[in-house]
Amino acid sequence: MLPAFKSLRQFSTTTMRRAASEFRMTVPWGEMRGQVWGPSHGRPVLCLHGWADNSGTFNTLIPLLPKEWRFVAIDFPGHGLSSHRPDGCFYTFPLYVADVRRVVEALQWKRFSIIGHSMGGNVAGIFSALYPEMVDTVVLLDTYGFLPTEVTDMFKNMRKGINDQIQYDNKTEERKERVYTYEKAKERLKAANPSLSDQSADILLERAVREVEGGFVFTRDFRINLKNIVNNNIEQCLHMLSQVKARVMLLLAKDGLFKTFTLPNGYSDMIQKSWNDQKATIVNVEGDHHVHLNKPESVASIITDFLQSHSPDKTESESNKNQKSSKL
């Protein structure tokens, strides 16, 4: 192992304070990987990372959350150490939702909480709408939970995504993994994610690159960069939101994604109103898109307080109390 990578692994081990074990499960195209913290009997919390990130995005946050809870942070297919999707397959949100369903089936979780960052928060939103009976609470990190596309762009995206995929498939002989020095790989990661601190980049790189002769190659599948061919418009997003039964908190960074990312006109106000109608908690915090990774201490207590205030045991206790009161 090269010196830079040795120091990286030592760095991660010494800063995480709580050891994580490796999560692995077999899927039809290979395996899904991730990390696990906490006792097997602890409150189940599934952690879903953002686009082009990996489960390492939670490495600094989870050690600050209750140690008696059970956290499982997965690497989505094509990300981190998980297998890439089979040749010819697309990366779409419905498939990511199906991945989550596979994971909770393997874990035998009947009801659980979700912490989702960015893309992972959008997957969490759709999953919670499709399987409301399975999700008790959701924390959305710098995301609204649903990402709409203008109707006029939906089919343009589909056409481009299909064409890009076919073009990629036809270039199998030309595809070569580019080898980087560790520092060059880090530079590339930070160029694509300007909000990452040096420490955060090192943490993500532990699962984002693998060592080969002459240096490092990125582990993620290039196809995650291709245009997503499955989009939802505003009306579809708002309908799915209305199907969510979980208690939800949106933790939005003031200098986060929506300061630079263009949303359909009026969508921000519409979805915040819809979440307010659902009695969601909306909290604005100082920080950038990766605030949970760069400065976890600024959000950890907010997340803990919210999840504790809506714990399954408390909810069940209140429900029983209300039932008894209604019988008096």
C-alpha angles and dihedrals in degrees: 000000000000118000094246092055092046091055091046093057092046090049093052093047095051097046101045094070090194117065118233124209123215119262117213132171133169119244128179092263098042128291142320118225136194144130135279131205130182137021121320091240094051126114105288116242122174116206120205121193131214131260114299090002127098141212089289087080087082097047095102097036103050095057087061094052125082109301092213092065124092112236122188114185114186134201105229114230110281090025133090113338097335120112119265118247115265119278112281094024126123129226108234137156095249089057092049088051089051088051090056090049090053091050097050089045090055091046090048091228113162097180129012147147127256132213109191130181122204107308089014088056090053090051088049091053094052093043091050090051093049096041105028092157091062102051123068102172137009131197113197113200112207094331137095092225094244127059115202130202125208110257090236090059100044098084094037086058092048093051093047093046093051093046092047091050093050091046090051092048091052093056099063093129093051097049113104131167110245114228119219137182110246092255093049090050089051091049091052092049092050092046089057092042108035092175093067118105119219090257093049091050090053091051094051092045091061087076098020097067137038128202120252134165107299098014140314138324127200115256097211123100113252089220091075085075093060119102113276108245096199113070135163126216125224095268092051092049093050091048092052090048089055089057094059111107098176123101106257136201122191111204105193123189115223091221093033138115098305093057089070106014115090115228126190111280112281095002096117093058093042096052094044089052090048091050090048089053087053088052092244120165114241118195126180116205135183111257146067137279092288096042091130089060101033097042107011093162089069093061106023097087091045091053093044094049092049095048093044092050089055100037116153091240092052093046092050091047092051090047092053090046091052091048091052091048091052091055094053 
